[in-house]
Amino acid sequence: EVVMTQSPATLSVSPGERATLSCRASQSVGGNVAWYQQKPGQAPRLLIYGTFTRATGIPARFSGSGSGTEFSLTISSLQSEDFAVYFCQQYDNWPPWTFGQGTKVEIK
Amino acid sequence: EVQLLESGGDLVQPGGSLRLSCVVSGFTFTTYAMNWVRQAPGKGLEWVSAIGTSGFDTFYADSVRGRFTVSRDTSRNTLYLQMNSLRAEDAAVYFCASKIPGQNPYTYWGQGTLVTVSS
């Protein structure tokens, strides 16, 4: 099973600032990593897949990078609607499909 | 508009059973693999089960194998999860999620249905 480890657990950021979230895989997962955003009481929403590609309707301030075992999600200028929990997921080696434990982005 | 609507969540005693349903619309059900993902209160996401487009290929997390059964009914555009021998640790919001077969992410998600296991 591929273990996905996210850091930090909580990220405190002021609106307009840049946020970088990290995700490490326990073994290489190629480029098969996705990022999801989840707001309280809502379902996760696909943001990024294939490491870099934004899903339909996702603003350009969200970008993904990385390869092999190290991946990042960057939000270039945080908007009020971006404060949420973010999960990474690998879909390279399955089953099981595995998620990181999440990073909460909160208002500083 | 794409919609995935789960139902069937309830309060059940340990050892009990439940059947969850997920009715989909707005996309071609038969071309998507379907999954169940759960989230315990205040916790992260845990994949539970998956079923291929034909319904013949099924996969389960170790934690539920032998107790849960996933199925799909293409005539009703509905995904099911039969949950038997429920344990306290199965308590969670259960989401259905769709994905294109193969190495692809979860494209669409439902809003979830809450399963509570308690005596």
Chai-1 contact restraints between the chains, C-beta under 6 A:
chainA,res_idxA,chainB,res_idxB,connection_type,confidence,min_distance_angstrom,max_distance_angstrom,comment,restraint_id
A,N32,B,Q103,contact,1.0,0.0,6.0,A-B,restraint_1
A,A34,B,P105,contact,1.0,0.0,6.0,A-B,restraint_2
A,A43,B,F95,contact,1.0,0.0,6.0,A-B,restraint_3
A,A43,B,W109,contact,1.0,0.0,6.0,A-B,restraint_4
A,A43,B,Q111,contact,1.0,0.0,6.0,A-B,restraint_5
A,P44,B,W109,contact,1.0,0.0,6.0,A-B,restraint_6
A,L46,B,P105,contact,1.0,0.0,6.0,A-B,restraint_7
A,Y49,B,P105,contact,1.0,0.0,6.0,A-B,restraint_8
A,F87,B,L45,contact,1.0,0.0,6.0,A-B,restraint_9
A,Y91,B,Q103,contact,1.0,0.0,6.0,A-B,restraint_10
A,Y91,B,P105,contact,1.0,0.0,6.0,A-B,restraint_11
A,P95,B,F59,contact,1.0,0.0,6.0,A-B,restraint_12
A,P96,B,W47,contact,1.0,0.0,6.0,A-B,restraint_13
A,P96,B,A61,contact,1.0,0.0,6.0,A-B,restraint_14
A,W97,B,W47,contact,1.0,0.0,6.0,A-B,restraint_15
A,F99,B,G44,contact,1.0,0.0,6.0,A-B,restraint_16
A,F99,B,L45,contact,1.0,0.0,6.0,A-B,restraint_17
A,Q101,B,G44,contact,1.0,0.0,6.0,A-B,restraint_18
A,G102,B,G44,contact,1.0,0.0,6.0,A-B,restraint_19
